[in-house]
């Protein structure tokens, strides 16, 4: 996901996602490029994480503003976080949602997430054009455990995520912005000493409306070096990533993330606002869990 450097906007989007879950849970009576949010490790001597936990999440990242963007952003921010791992309501891994179906092999939930754009000062290929805004995404997600499942209920190290979400532009009164589909194959690797490694491969698809936010050049913004362009729906980017995390005591956890993405086979690789065909993201995170419940949550 892309991060925005302003804490107030990040907090607003996070609050909206939490509010959506609260409303959905009340009516009925979890996250992503890379997962940069607290990963909810279980406490020592337990097999499942706490039902709820809260604390502070710090992240520094270097990333492209959007897939293929000429401009990069370097951000550092700190945000409070809350996780809740109930059988239905889930606030976890940077998403907020309601789990509607769960079997040993698959689960279905409805979740919300945010994808942060630029700070409104785009230069280079997009100079003079509207900035790519912050998107709030809502929709169902299917998670499928692949390979053999343990007799004791342990999950497979292979998991396929299939999120389908509608996007809304938070910078433009939450106007509908399109639909994304991001299949992702996750691989939980064996431990390396105190480190927990994982890897993923994924694709991002967008419909015409969503891709136009990134790649359209309307006639009024056309220049001799930037011709008008109508974006097409289809593949946005292909991604590969690796992550490492480890505990630094009982309440601190360090995370390292690196990923590569390419738009070489993407539907809009010829857009005049594309500046790079291959790009990378680097991030470092530190999670401080200040409070956690004694009661155990649901995986």
C-alpha positions as CSV (number, residue, x, y, z in Angstrom):
1,X,0.0,0.0,0.0
2,X,1.2,3.7,-0.5
3,X,1.6,5.9,2.6
4,X,0.9,9.6,3.0
5,X,3.1,11.8,5.1
6,X,0.3,13.6,7.0
7,X,-0.8,12.1,10.3
8,X,-4.2,13.8,10.3
9,X,-5.3,12.2,7.0
10,X,-4.0,8.8,8.0
11,X,-5.9,9.0,11.3
12,X,-9.1,10.1,9.5
13,X,-9.0,7.0,7.2
14,X,-8.2,4.7,10.1
15,X,-11.0,6.1,12.1
16,X,-13.4,5.6,9.2
17,X,-12.4,2.0,8.8
18,X,-12.9,1.4,12.6
19,X,-16.3,3.1,12.5
20,X,-17.5,1.0,9.6
21,X,-16.7,-2.2,11.5
22,X,-18.5,-0.9,14.6
23,X,-21.6,-0.3,12.5
24,X,-21.5,-3.6,10.8
25,X,-20.9,-5.5,14.0
26,X,-23.8,-3.8,15.7
27,X,-26.1,-4.6,12.8
28,X,-25.2,-8.3,12.9
29,X,-25.3,-8.9,16.8
30,X,-9.1,-8.4,8.9
31,X,-4.5,-7.2,5.9
32,X,-1.8,-5.9,1.1
33,X,1.8,-4.7,-1.3
34,X,3.0,-5.3,1.8
35,X,1.5,-5.8,5.3
36,X,3.0,-2.9,7.2
37,X,0.7,-3.0,10.2
38,X,1.1,-4.8,13.5
39,X,1.2,-8.6,12.9
40,X,-0.4,-9.7,16.1
41,X,2.1,-12.2,17.5
42,X,1.0,-14.5,20.2
43,X,2.5,-14.0,23.6
44,X,5.1,-16.4,24.9
45,X,3.6,-19.7,25.9
46,X,0.4,-19.3,24.0
47,X,-0.9,-20.6,20.7
48,X,-3.2,-17.7,19.8
49,X,-2.7,-14.0,20.1
50,X,-4.6,-11.9,22.6
51,X,-8.3,-11.1,22.0
52,X,-7.4,-7.4,21.9
53,X,-4.2,-5.3,22.1
54,X,-3.3,-1.6,21.7
55,X,-0.2,0.5,21.4
56,X,1.8,2.5,18.9
57,X,2.9,1.6,15.4
58,X,5.8,3.4,13.8
59,X,6.8,3.1,10.1
60,X,9.4,4.6,7.8
61,X,9.0,3.8,4.1
62,X,10.4,4.7,0.7
63,X,7.9,4.0,-2.1
64,X,6.5,5.1,-5.5
65,X,3.4,7.4,-5.3
66,X,1.6,4.9,-7.6
67,X,2.7,1.9,-9.7
68,X,4.9,3.3,-12.5
69,X,5.1,6.8,-11.0
70,X,8.2,8.9,-11.7
71,X,7.9,10.5,-8.3
72,X,8.8,8.7,-5.1
73,X,7.8,9.5,-1.5
74,X,9.8,9.0,1.7
75,X,7.6,9.0,4.8
76,X,7.9,8.4,8.5
77,X,4.9,8.4,10.9
78,X,3.6,7.0,14.1
79,X,0.0,5.9,14.7
80,X,-1.9,4.4,17.6
81,X,-3.3,0.9,16.8
82,X,-6.0,-1.4,18.1
83,X,-6.4,-5.0,17.2
84,X,-9.4,-7.2,18.0
85,X,-9.5,-10.8,17.0
86,X,-13.1,-12.0,17.8
87,X,-14.9,-14.7,15.9
88,X,-16.8,-12.1,13.8
89,X,-15.3,-8.6,14.3
90,X,-11.6,-8.3,13.2
91,X,-9.4,-5.3,13.5
92,X,-6.0,-6.7,12.4
93,X,-3.2,-6.4,10.0
94,X,-4.0,-2.9,8.8
95,X,-7.6,-3.8,7.9
96,X,-11.0,-3.7,9.7
97,X,-13.7,-6.2,8.9
98,X,-16.4,-8.6,9.7
99,X,-15.7,-12.3,9.2
100,X,-18.8,-14.0,7.8
101,X,-17.6,-17.5,7.1
102,X,-14.7,-19.6,8.3
103,X,-13.7,-23.2,7.7
104,X,-10.3,-24.9,8.2
105,X,-9.6,-24.4,4.5
106,X,-11.2,-21.0,3.7
107,X,-12.6,-17.9,5.3
108,X,-14.7,-15.0,3.9
109,X,-14.7,-11.5,5.5
110,X,-15.8,-8.0,4.6
111,X,-13.1,-5.5,5.3
112,X,-11.9,-1.9,4.9
113,X,-8.4,-0.7,4.1
114,X,-6.7,2.5,3.0
115,X,-4.2,3.2,0.2
116,X,-2.5,6.5,0.6
117,X,-1.5,8.7,-2.3
118,X,0.6,11.8,-2.9
119,X,0.7,15.0,-0.9
120,X,-0.7,17.1,-3.7
121,X,2.7,18.4,-4.9
122,X,3.2,16.1,-7.9
123,X,6.0,17.2,-10.3
124,X,7.6,15.7,-13.4
125,X,5.2,13.7,-15.6
126,X,2.1,14.8,-13.6
127,X,3.1,18.4,-13.1
128,X,-0.1,20.6,-13.2
129,X,-2.4,17.6,-13.0
130,X,-4.7,16.6,-10.0
131,X,-2.8,14.7,-7.3
132,X,-3.5,11.0,-6.8
133,X,-5.6,11.0,-3.7
134,X,-6.1,8.7,-0.7
135,X,-8.4,5.8,-1.3
136,X,-10.6,4.0,1.2
137,X,-11.4,0.5,0.0
138,X,-14.3,-1.7,1.0
139,X,-15.3,-5.2,0.0
140,X,-15.2,-9.0,0.5
141,X,-12.0,-11.0,0.7
142,X,-11.6,-14.7,0.5
143,X,-8.6,-16.4,2.1
144,X,-7.8,-20.0,1.1
145,X,-5.3,-22.2,2.9
146,X,-3.3,-24.2,0.3
147,X,-1.4,-27.4,0.8
148,X,-1.7,-29.8,3.7
149,X,-3.4,-28.7,6.9
150,X,-2.0,-30.0,10.2
151,X,-4.1,-32.5,12.2
152,X,-3.8,-30.2,15.2
153,X,-5.4,-27.3,13.4
154,X,-2.2,-25.6,12.3
155,X,-2.5,-23.6,9.1
156,X,-0.6,-24.3,5.9
157,X,2.4,-22.1,5.2
158,X,0.7,-21.3,1.8
159,X,-2.3,-19.0,1.6
160,X,-4.1,-17.4,-1.3
161,X,-5.9,-14.1,-0.7
162,X,-8.5,-12.8,-3.1
163,X,-9.8,-9.4,-2.1
164,X,-12.3,-7.5,-4.3
165,X,-12.9,-4.0,-3.1
166,X,-14.7,-0.8,-4.2
167,X,-12.5,2.3,-3.8
168,X,-13.6,5.7,-2.6
169,X,-11.6,8.9,-2.8
170,X,-11.2,10.4,0.7
171,X,-9.8,13.7,-0.8
172,X,-12.9,14.2,-2.9
173,X,-15.7,13.6,-0.4
174,X,-15.4,9.9,-0.7
175,X,-16.6,9.8,-4.3
176,X,-16.6,6.3,-5.9
177,X,-13.3,5.8,-7.6
178,X,-13.5,2.2,-9.0
179,X,-12.9,-1.4,-8.2
180,X,-9.7,-3.3,-7.4
181,X,-8.9,-7.0,-7.4
182,X,-5.6,-8.1,-5.8
183,X,-4.9,-11.9,-5.8
184,X,-1.9,-12.6,-3.6
185,X,0.0,-15.8,-2.8
186,X,1.6,-15.8,0.6
187,X,4.3,-18.1,1.9
188,X,5.2,-18.3,5.5
189,X,8.8,-19.5,5.6
190,X,10.6,-21.5,8.4
191,X,12.1,-19.5,11.2
192,X,15.6,-18.1,10.9
193,X,16.6,-18.0,14.5
194,X,14.6,-15.2,16.1
195,X,13.3,-13.9,12.8
196,X,10.0,-14.9,11.2
197,X,10.3,-14.6,7.4
198,X,7.6,-14.5,4.8
199,X,7.3,-13.9,1.1
200,X,4.5,-13.1,-1.4
201,X,3.7,-12.7,-5.0
202,X,0.7,-10.7,-6.2
203,X,-1.1,-9.0,-9.0
204,X,-3.2,-5.8,-8.9
205,X,-6.1,-5.3,-11.3
206,X,-8.2,-2.2,-11.6
207,X,-11.3,-1.4,-13.6
208,X,-11.3,1.6,-16.0
209,X,-12.5,4.1,-13.3
210,X,-9.7,3.2,-10.9
211,X,-6.9,3.0,-13.5
212,X,-7.9,6.4,-14.8
213,X,-7.0,8.0,-11.5
214,X,-3.4,6.9,-12.0
215,X,-2.9,7.0,-15.8
216,X,-5.5,9.2,-17.5
217,X,-4.4,12.5,-19.1
218,X,-7.4,14.6,-19.8
219,X,-7.2,16.9,-22.9
220,X,-7.0,20.0,-20.7
221,X,-3.8,18.6,-19.2
222,X,-2.2,17.5,-22.4
223,X,1.1,19.2,-23.4
224,X,3.5,18.7,-26.3
225,X,5.4,16.2,-24.3
226,X,2.4,14.7,-22.5
227,X,-0.4,13.7,-24.9
228,X,-3.9,13.0,-23.9
229,X,-4.5,9.4,-22.8
230,X,-7.5,7.3,-21.9
231,X,-6.6,4.6,-19.4
232,X,-7.9,1.0,-19.8
233,X,-9.1,-1.4,-17.2
234,X,-6.8,-4.4,-16.5
235,X,-3.5,-5.3,-14.8
236,X,-2.0,-2.4,-12.8
237,X,1.2,-4.1,-11.5
238,X,2.9,-7.4,-10.6
239,X,4.6,-7.6,-7.2
240,X,7.1,-9.7,-5.3
241,X,7.9,-9.1,-1.7
242,X,9.7,-10.4,1.4
243,X,9.3,-9.5,5.1
244,X,11.2,-10.3,8.3
245,X,9.9,-9.7,11.8
246,X,11.2,-10.4,15.3
247,X,10.4,-9.7,18.9
248,X,12.6,-7.2,20.8
249,X,11.3,-8.1,24.2
250,X,7.8,-8.7,25.4
251,X,6.2,-5.6,23.9
252,X,8.3,-4.5,20.9
253,X,8.4,-6.0,17.5
254,X,10.6,-5.0,14.6
255,X,9.6,-5.5,10.9
256,X,11.6,-5.2,7.7
257,X,10.0,-5.2,4.3
258,X,11.3,-5.1,0.7
259,X,9.3,-5.5,-2.5
260,X,9.6,-5.1,-6.3
261,X,6.8,-4.3,-8.7
262,X,6.7,-4.0,-12.4
263,X,4.2,-2.6,-14.9
264,X,5.9,-4.1,-18.0
265,X,2.8,-6.3,-18.7
266,X,0.3,-3.8,-17.4
267,X,-2.7,-2.5,-19.3
268,X,-1.5,1.2,-19.1
269,X,2.3,0.8,-19.4
270,X,2.2,3.3,-22.4
271,X,0.6,6.1,-20.4
272,X,2.6,9.4,-20.6
273,X,2.5,9.7,-16.8
274,X,4.4,6.4,-16.4
275,X,8.0,7.1,-15.5
276,X,9.4,3.7,-14.4
277,X,8.6,0.2,-15.5
278,X,10.2,-1.4,-12.4
279,X,10.2,0.0,-8.9
280,X,10.7,-1.0,-5.3
281,X,9.4,-0.3,-1.8
282,X,11.5,-0.4,1.4
283,X,10.0,-0.2,4.9
284,X,10.9,-0.6,8.5
285,X,8.3,-0.9,11.3
286,X,8.4,-0.9,15.0
287,X,5.3,-2.0,17.0
288,X,5.0,-1.2,20.7
289,X,2.1,-3.1,22.4
290,X,1.2,-1.2,25.5
291,X,-1.8,-3.2,26.5
292,X,-3.2,-6.6,25.8
293,X,-6.0,-8.8,27.2
294,X,-5.4,-12.0,29.1
295,X,-8.3,-13.6,27.1
296,X,-7.1,-15.3,23.9
297,X,-8.5,-14.3,20.5
298,X,-9.6,-16.4,17.5
299,X,-7.1,-17.1,14.7
